[in-house]
């Protein structure tokens, strides 16, 4: 019956529809899947019409397969992905101007062609011989492409494959092998290709997920590979404009930026040598907002910046109004991500319902010599005690007294409305800082999982004898970090140490080959060698082992320790091979402390034998000052085919309507482990906080912890407040988004993630 239809072939000729050809492709795509291909064929004819193009017919087959996808038959989405690949391979061959074959062309020839066109970096041909490239090409297994589901392969093609003349010209396994070659380019010749093979296999089997800057930029000439940056700005014009420049440079290179603005004087503060008054932090934030919009992330989307302000700053109330709908629109900044930095002193004041004084940093600095933004812990408490006595004596001009609990309620109110501000716990972060001998950590990065010591660049002005102006520069430090995530959905227990080892090596190698967009970031990279190995697919890891998310505390803590053990051991081994990081002396590592603890802590609290690691640390030091960080992975988890980060799933099955059409989204083991997946909207978020706190014991930087409150489930402001207090008391370092499902709705308030930290 179907043969009565006429179709238009790619060359424009008309022909009869041959259903047997469609049947053959469907049967190939269904190989190894738990579905009946006849069911798809029987649903097709109602969508046929005369004079359809072959491309339209192919799209109909894919769309029909997607509509058949369900929790009971999830494999239809994989069949749809394989069919999409058939069309993709054809389009790539056409774009390259080579005859179509249903296989990958010669890898060595591809590299030479791509280098000649300026698509790939010439480093490939400078570092590797043709013989080596031919041998590396044999590592490619096209079958890895067939493991993606439709959502994953669609996102991979759209976002990560390189283009030439506005046409996608690269195929997935070529991209992964090229990345592996470049990551391992400086390894000893006798082991280099073996390490290339190991790295490629980890990426191709989706055991390791790369952050977006690495995945997009590494094959290109002169690409930035770092995901996370944090800078801080001094309270002077030179520093402010220098920071604006830094933000632009980082954003244009694809990095996400954190900016601490707590040193800037408040609105109404006096300006030196002027009768005028300062505009405060809001005008500066509005400039940062526009810079983020102007300098986009590698052409993919607007730049992404979190602006952090300490909770004692006099402009705090204006800061909280930045993204609300009411008020003066000239004092809004809707495209930045606000972050409130809180100390233990503030949280105690909140808990005890005490007064809290909002202060001007400039007045405090000029009168008493305290740089409050640089203080934490006991030093901050002592300074505040002194200042509060001065307040009682009416010695401070710029001050506002509020109730700490009411201020925190205002923070939560804005979070329910907008999902932000993020909250970072400054004392908790700095207690865990292994580089306290170098400086402090003022805030977190854009996705709150990465942080380290940051210092502003001091830009004084001097004149030469001839009167010309010069700069007196004291270089600062801009936190710079590279990220990968281990996909726990695809890693077996006995593989974890090796996967950790490869992950650490990948990131340490990236430090040496990245082109950091700002000099202070390059200095940070060279001296602190900060990396962030994370994990994703925790909900899948638990479901696969028949462990519900609620009640998984012990299993999660056990996994966290194994994860830390593997990553820290790998960095110490690299120190033996390549040397310790330059600022190691005087660090907590140098003092014989791991994750802030001496060996007896691990003996009392751990399950593994840590003594050999302490012994190796004493002998060799450690290669990287920070090693682990758990990013949100919202988009990259789709490519990886697993659940995002370490959070529970939002929904067991949902349909995403996007530019790729109607796309079913579900976790990988949903059919076999349906009852072991638990949706976040049905989980008390204090369970999430408890699991994150257990992970945090073994993660030396941070974790992107999102909280989701279902207001349909009789959640009250008190519940949200108590959850936040739990996060602080249990040692979480930050709260990322606080999302809410509004009453009579299934939609959570949200804002698009930063693609830089998507790894």
N, C-alpha and C positions, 0 to 999 in steps of 0.2 A: 504493500500500500504506500509506503513512504517513497518508493521510486517514482511516483508521479510528479514529485517536486523537482523543479529546476533550480540549480544553484549557480552562483557566479564564482569562478575560481580566481586565484590570486592574479593570474595573468589576464583576467577580464573575460575569459571565455565562458560560455554557458554549457552546463552539463547536467545530466540526471543525478539526483542525490543517490549515492550508493551507501545504503545503511550498513553494509558489511564492513566498510572501512571504519565507520564510527564504532561499530561493535568491536573491531580488532583493537582499536586504541583504548576503548574502555576496559577490555579484558586485560590488556597490558597494564593499565594504570591500577587495576584492582588486584594485581598479583601480591599475595601475602597479606591482604587486608581482610578483615572480618566483615565482608559485605557480599551481597549477591548482585553482580553487575547487570543481570537481567532486569532488576527492579529499576535501574536507571534508564535502560533502553525503553522500557514500557512507559515511562513518564515523558519521553522526549517528543513524540509525534505531535502532541497538542501545541507545541511551541514552534513547529515548522511552518513555513510559508514559501510561496514561490519567490524565486530570485533573491534568496538570502545569499550573502557572501559566505565563503568558507570560514572567515573570521567570526561572523555572526553565529554560525552554527556551533563553532568551537565554544563561544561564549555561552550559548544556550546550554550546552552539555555541562559546562562548569557550574552555571547558575542552578541547574536542576540538581546536580550533586550536592551543592551547598544547602538547598532546600530540604534534601533528604537527611541532612545531618541532624542527629539527636543524641541525647545522653545514651540511648540504647544502641545507636549505630554511629559512633563518633568518627569512624574511619572514612566516611564520605568526604570529610574535609581534607583528608590526605590525598584521596583520589583526585579531588578538585585541584590540589596543589600540583600534582604530577601532570595533569592536563594543562595547567597554566605554564608549566615548564616547557612542554612541547612547543607551544607558541613562542615562548620566550627564547628558546634556542634558535628558532627560525629567524626571529627578528634580529638577534645578535649577529647571526651569520650574514644577514642582509646588510646590516649596518657596517660590518667589516669588509663587505665586498668579496666574500669567499663562498664557494659552493656549500650548500647545506648538507651536513652529515649529522646523524643523530648521535653525536659523541663530541667530546672536547677536541679541538684542534691541537696541533703541536704546541706545547707550552713554551718551549724555547723560542719558536718563531713568534708566538704571541708577545713575549717579552720584548723582543727586538722591534717588532712593529709598534708596540705601545710606547716604548722609549723614544722611537723616532718621531712619533706624533706628539710627544710631550705629555702623554697620559700617565706613564710610569716614570719614576725617578731614574736617572741614568746610573745611580748607585748600583742597581742590579747588575748592569753589564761591567761596571768597574770592579765589583767585588767577586763576581762569579764568572767562571768560564762557561763556554757553551756546553762543554761536557757535563759540568755540574748542573746546569739548568736542565739539560736533557734527563739527567738522573733524577733531579727533583721532580720533573714532570711526571715521572713514573709513580710518584706518591699519590697523585690525584686519583680518587675513586668517585666516579660520577654517581654511584649509588647513594652517596651521602646526601645528594640533592633531594632524593626521593623520601627522605625522612621528615621533611618539613610539612607542616600543615598549611592550609591555604592562607591563613592570616600571617604566618611566619614568612613564607616565601614571598608573599606580596609586599610586605614591609621591607624585606631584604632587598628586593629588586628596586623598589621605589626610592629608598633612602640611602642605601649603602653601595650599590653597584655604580661604577664610574661611567661617565658619559663622554661622548665625543660628537661634536656638531649636534647637540641636543638629542642624541640617541644613546640609549644604554648600549654599551659595547663590551661589557665585562660579564663573565659568568661566575657564580658563587665560589666554586672550588679554585678557580684562578686567583680570585681575591684572597682567599685564605692562605693559599700556598705562597703567594707573593708577600703577604704580611709575615708569614713564618720566615721566609728567606731574609727579609729586611730586619726582623727582630734579632735573628741569630747571625747577622752579617759579620760581627766582630769576634765570634767565637774561634777558638783554636782550630786550625785547618783540619786536623786529624779527627775532630769530633763534630765539626760544624754541620755537615749534612745529617748526621744522626740526630742532632738537636733540632734541626729544621723539621725532620720527619716527626719527631716527638711533638713539637709545637703545632705543626699542621694537623696531626691526628687529634690532638686535644681540641682544637678549634672545630675541625670538621665533624667530630663526633659530638659536638656541642657539650663538652664537659667544662670548657672555659669560655666565657663570654667577654669580649673586649669592650671597653668603653667606646663611645661614639667617635671621639677624636682619633683614636688609634685605628678604628675600623674604617673611617672615612679618609683620614689624611695620610696614613703611613705610606701608601703606594705613590702618593703625589710628590713632586719635588718640593722640598722645604716646608713640610707640614708640621704644625704643632700637634703633639700627641697627648699633652696633659689636659686633664678634665677640670681640675679644681684649682682655684686661685683664691687667696684672701689677701687683701691689702688694708692698710689703715692710713688715715689722713690726719695730719697735724693741723693745728688751729692757726694756719697762716695762708695767705693767698698763693704763695709758691707751691706749697704742698697740696692745696686743694686742686689747683689746675694740673699739677703733675699726676694726681690721682685720677682726674678725669681722663687724661691721656692714657694712663695705664688701663683703665676700664675699656676704652676704645680699642686699644691694641689687643687685649685679651679676648674681647668679644668677637673681633674680626677674625681671630684665629680659632674660634670654636670653643672657647673655654667659658665656664660659668664662674662668676665673680662674687666673692663676699667682700663687703666694705664695712669696716668699723668707723663710724663717724662720731663716736662719743667724745672725742677731744674738742670738737667744734663748739664754740661758744653759743649760748642760747639766744633766742630772739630777744632783742632789747638790750643785750650786753653792749658795753661801750667799745668803740673802735679806737685804737691808738692813733694819736695825732689827728683826730677828727672829732667833730661835734656830733657825728652820726652814731647810729646804733646798728648792731648786727641784725641780719635777717633770720638767724638761727639755722637749724638743720634742714628745714623744709625746702627753701629755695635751692640748696645744694642737691637735695634728693631729686628735685624736679629736673635739674640738669642731668643727673645720672640717669633718670628715667628716659630722657630724650637721647642720650648717648647709647643706651641699650637698644633703642628702636633704630637708631641710625646705623650702628655697627652690628650687622647681623652675624650669626654664628655660621661661618663658612658658607653663607648663601642659603642656608636651610631654614632659618627662622630668626626672629628678633633675638638680640642678646639677652642674657638672663643674669640678673644681679640681685643678690640679697643685701639689703642695707641694714646694719645692726646698730642698735642704740641701747646703752646701759639703762637699767630701770631707775637710776637716780637722776637722770638728766632732766633738766627743767622743761625741755621741749617734748617730753614723753607723751603728754596728752594730745598735742598736735600730731605727733608721730602715729598715734593710734587712729587718727582720723584720715590718714593718707588715702585709704581705699574705700571708705564708706561713701554711700551715695549722697548723704546730706552734707551741707556746709558749702564753703567757698570753693568752687571748682578750680580756682587758680592756685589752691594749696593742696591739690590732689596729685597722686602719682600712681596710676593704675597698672603700670607695667614693670614695677619693681616688686621684690618679695621682701616685705618687712620682717625683721627679726628682733625680738626683745631679749636682751642679755640680762640674766638675773643671778644674783649672788645668794649664798646661803643666808646671809644677813637679811636680805629682802624676803626670802621665803619664810624665814622664822617670823618676820614681822607680819607677813600675810597670815600665817597659821595662828599667830597670837593676837590678831586683829589690832595691830599697833599703828601708831602714826609713822609716816614715812615722809622724809623731806626731799623735794626735788630741787636740785642745785645747778648752778652754772659752772661748768668746768673751768672757764677762764677766770672767774672771780676766785674760785678755790685755788687755782694754780698761782695766780698773781699774789694773793694775800698769804697763802699758807704753804705753797710749794708742793702741794699734792697733785700728781697727775692721776686722778681717780681711775681713768680708763686703764691704767697700767697696774692697778692693785687688785688683789684677790685674797681670800682667806684672812688670816690674822692681821696682815698689814692693812687690808681694806677696813676691817673692823676697828682697828686702832685709829685710823684716819677719820672714820665716820664718828667714832666716839668724841674725838677732838672737835670735829666740825659741829656736832650736835650741841656741844657746850657753847660754842661760839654763836650758834643759832639762838640759844637761850639768852645770850647776852646782846642779841640784836646786832651782831657784828657783820652779818651778811645782808647785802642789799637785794640780791636776786634769789628768791627762795619761795617755794610754795609747799605748804604742808597738806598732805592728803592722808587718807586711811589706806594702808597697804592692801588690805583685803578688797576694798572697793576698787582700787586700781587694778588688781588682778582680775576682779569680776569684769572690768571694762575690757581687759585683754581677752577674756573668754567670750564676751559678747561679740566683739569684732571677729573672733575666730568662727563663731557659729554663722556669722553673716558672710564672711569672705574666705574662710579656711585658714586664715593667717591672722596675726603674725606667728612665725615660728618662735619657739622659746628655747634658749640655750642656757644651760646651767654652768655658769662660769667657773665656780669653785671646783665642781666635779671634773670639769674638763682640765683645769690646770693642775689639780692633784695628780692626774694621770699623765701629765706632760713629762716625757722622759728627758726633755731638754730645758729644764728649769734654769740651768746654768747659762742659757743663751737669752732667754726672755720669756714673755707670757703669750698666751693664746687669747686674743681679744673676743673672738666669736667663731662661728663655724662657716663652712663654705655654703654654697647655694642649696645643697640637698642635705645639709647638717651632718653628713657622715664623715667629713674629712676636715682636719684642722691641725695646725702646728704653730710654731713660733712665728710671729709677724712683727716687723719693725718698719716704721715710716722712714722714707728717705728724707733727710734734712737738706733743704735747698736754701742756703743763705745767699746773700748777694754781696759781692765785694767789687772794688774798682782797682784796675791796674793804674800805674803811675800816669799813663796817658789819658786816663779818665774813662776808658772803655770798661764795660760791665762784664764781670765773669761770675761764674757759679762756684760756690763753695759747697761741695756735695759730700754728705756722709751717707753712703749707700745703705739702704734698708734691706729688708727681707720680705718678699711676697710669697706666701705659702703656695707651693706648687706640688701637685700630686697626680700620679697616673693610677688608673683603676682597671681591674678586671674582676669578674665574679665567677665563682665556681658554681656550676649548675648541679645542685645536689640531686635533682631528679634523675640525672644520667650517670651519677658516680656511685659505684659500689663501695662498700665499707673498706675493703682492702686496697682500693685504688687511691683513697684520699691523700695519704702522704706524698705519693708521686705527683698527683694533680696539684697539691700545694707547692711542691718543689718547682714544677714547671711554671706555675702562676707567678711565683716570686722572681724566677729568672726572667720571665717575659718583661715584667715591670722594671726590674733593675736594668735590663738591656735598653729599655725604652728611654730611661733617663739619659743614657749616653748618646742617643741618636735623635732626640727631639730638638726642635728649634723653638725654644721658649720665647714668647712674644715680648717679654719685658726683662730688662737686665736684672732687676731684683729677684725675679722668678728663676732666672738662670743661676744666680748666686745661691738661692735656696736649694735648687735641685742639686747643685754641685756639692754643697756643704752638708746638707741634711738627708739627701737621697730618700725622701718620703715616698712611700708607695701605699696602695690600698687594695689588698686582696679581700674580696667580699664573697658573699654567697647568695644564691637565689634558689628558688624551688624548694624552700623548706617545707611548705605545706605538702608538696609531692613526696618529699623524702619521708615525711611522717605517714602519709596515707599509704605509701608503698609498703610500710612496715606495720600497717594496721593500727596506727597510733593516732587518735583524734587530736586536733590542735589543743582543745581544752583537755588538760590532763597530761600534756607532753613535757612538762617542765623538766623532769629528770632526763628524759631523752635528749632534749634540746641542750641542756647544760653539758651532757656527756659529749654530744657532737661538737659544741663550741670549744671544749677543751682539746679534742682531737684536731680540730681545725687550727687552733692557735699553736698547738704543739708542732704540727707539720709546717706551718708558715714561718714560725720563729726559728725552728731548726734549720730550715732552708736558707734563711737570711744569714744565720751564723756560719753555715757552710760556705756561702758566697763570700763572707768576710775572710774565711781561710783562703779561698781561691783568689780573691780580688782586693782584699783590704777592707777595713772598717770605714764607716763614714767619717769625714774629716773632723766634725765637731763632736766626736765620740767622747773624748776625754772630759771628765767632769759630769757626764750625763748619768742618769739613773742606771742605764745599762752598765756604764763603767763602774758604778758602785755595787754591781752584783745584784741588781733588782730587775725582775722581769714582770711586766704588767704592773709595776709598782710594788711588787712583793719580793720578799726574801724566800729562800728555799723552803723554810718551815711552813709558810702559808700553803704552798702546793702540797706539802706532805700532809697537812691537816685537811685540806679542802679538795685536793685533786684526786683523780682516779689513775692518772698515768705517772710514770717515773720521770720526773723533771730534772733529777740530779745530773744526768749526763749532759743535758742542755746547759745547765749552769756551769758545768765544768768546761764545756766547749766555749761558752761565752767568756769565761775568765781568760781562756787561752787566746782566742781569736777575735773577740769583740763581735759586733754585729754590722752587717752591711747597710741596713736601712734604719733610720731613726724611728719611723713609724712603719708598720707593716700591714695591718688589717683595717678595713673600713667597709661597712655594708651599705651599699647605695640602694636607691629605690627600684631601679631596673624595670620601670613600668613598660617601656616600649621594647627594650632589648629582651625581656622575658617572652614577648610574643614571638620574636625571631627564634628564641631558644626553645620554644614550645613548652614552657614551664610556668609556674606561678611566680609572681613578682616577689623578689627579695625574701624576707623572712616572715612576711605577714600572712594572715589567713586570707583565703580567697574572698573576693567581693561577692561573686555569684558562681554557682556551679555550671551554669549555662546561660549565655546571653547572646543576643544578636547585635553586632556593631555595624551600624549603617555609615559607611564612609566612602571615600573616593574609589575604593576597590569593590564597591557594591555591598551586598548583604553578607556579612562575614560572621560565621558562628565562632564564639570564643568559649573554650572550656579547658580545664586542666587535663594533663596527659593520661591520667589513670582513672578518669571519671567513671568509665563503665565497670571496671573491676572493683574500684574502691569508693563507690558513690557515697556510702554512709560514713566514710572516714574523712571526707572533705567537709569542713564546717565553715559556713559563711560568716564573714566579719560582722555583718549587720545583726547577727543573732548571738554574738559573743560579748560577754562583759569585757570592756576594754581594759579592765584591770588585769585580766588574763594576759592580754597582749603586753602590757607593761611588765608583768612578771617575767614573761618569756624573754623580752628584750633585755631586762636587767640581768638575767642569767647569761645571755649571750655577751652582754657588755663586760662582764667580768673577764672575758677572754679576748675582747676586741680592743686593741690599744688606741684607736681613734673613736669614731662614732658609728651610729646606726640610724638610718633614715626611718624613724618610727612614726607612722601615721596612725592617728586615732580616728575611729569612725563611730559616731554616736547616732543611734537610730531613735529619733524623737517620737517615732510611732510606738516605741516599746516603753513608754512612760519614763524616759530618761529625763532627769531634772538637772538644773544648773549645779546642784549640790553633787550629783554623780560626776559631772565633768570636772568640777573643782577637786573632788577627792581623788580622781584618777590622775590629775596633774600633780597633786601632792605625793601620790604614790610614786610617780615617775621620778620626782626629785629625791624622795627618801630612799628609793631602791637603787639609786646610782645611775639612772639613765642620764645621758649627757645632753640630750636635746629632744624636743618634740617637733616633728616636721609638720605636716598639715594636720589640723584638727578639723575633720570633715563631719558633716552632719547630714542625715537623711531627714528632710523636713516632714512634718506630719502630713499624711495622706499622699506621700510621694515615695518613689523608690530611687530618686536621684540624689546623689551626694553632692554637696557643694564642693567644687574642685577648680583647680587651675592647672593649665598644661605644664607638664614636667620639663625640666631642663634636659635637652638631648645630650649635653656634655657628660652628664653623670648617668646616662642611661645604661652604661655597661653593667 
